[in-house]
Amino acid sequence: MGSTYFKQFIQVVISLGIAIWIFWFLYRDIEFEALITQTKASNWSWIMGSLIISMVGFWIRSWRWTLLISSDEGKQVTSARAYHAVMVGYLVNMLVPRAGEVARCGVLKRTNGISIGHLLGTVIVERSIDLLFLIGVILLAFIVEHELFVTLASQLVDFSSLGRNLLPKLPYLIAFFAILIIGLSIIFKRFRDHGLVNKIQHFFREILSGLKRLGQLNNQLGFWWSSIMLWVIYFLTMYTVSLGIPSTANLSSGEVLLVMVMGSIGMIAPVQGGIGTFHALVAFILIQLGISEIDGKIFAAIIHGTQVILVVVAGLISWMIVLKLPSWTKPATR
């Protein structure tokens, strides 16, 4: 048990160290006065509006979660209860990457008596759907800003050179992946009783059962509508902040969509709150859009910083409310 906690502690320290290093590397040349000047020059009505939009997004995410949670066990989860659990989860994610997903399930386990296994299954489904929508948004950005998208991709990867190098080796690559698939299937069959293999199989079973559950939802329209609205909220949050900062006020909606895509990819990285990775990717895309390096980095700092403050404040309020809620007890059977 002690070695497990120590291992988790080391993982947290390493991820936090990487985040801090990326952030320091990005901003080591930015003078604090430049950040203050840009902050004072910003239109905070737009930025405050982005925070209100974010709060609406938190509530929609919470309501969508209730649609996935079965009422067969424990006490039915209200949108308010789910909201407080989600905000506690976001708060925990600021400290330990991905631990927030378990934390929000723990909240509803305590207050509503729903099993952790069931709740984790719903979270896995949520994240799977979010990933599919992220891929869809990336495709949408490719369609809307096709030329810019191709230009950026060509700067990162030399496709002509890549094609020339890969084509002669294509048969070997196909053979390699075929052998890999066959090898994995043999390993899974031979060691199907091994703990690690069981965990992997259980993970995919949870995803499949969760996807099946989507077809059995009483409010499928509400689930898919809220999933779409979440990404509309993300876009509006980014767009309102861009309107509030002079250097980005003239960005088109398609360009803001690209910025949102890069920021979303940065938030996926296993570091606390996307610190460093979000800033790096958002600043990179803004520089490609013609924004100066300093202004691009300051934009990333402002939007991320305000969102972090919102999550910390709202998360702490939800945490205090959750602490005052009574623990669920199973009704006595007669």
Salt bridges, closest charged atoms under 4 A:
GLU101 OE1 - ARG104 NH2 3.02
GLU101 OE2 - ARG127 NH2 2.74
GLU126 OE2 - ARG64 NH2 3.67
GLU126 OE1 - ARG104 NH2 2.74
ASP130 OD2 - ARG61 NH1 3.12
ASP130 OD1 - ARG64 NH2 3.14
ASP130 OD2 - ARG127 NH1 3.21
GLU206 OE2 - HIS202 NE2 3.31
GLU293 OE2 - LYS297 NZ 2.70
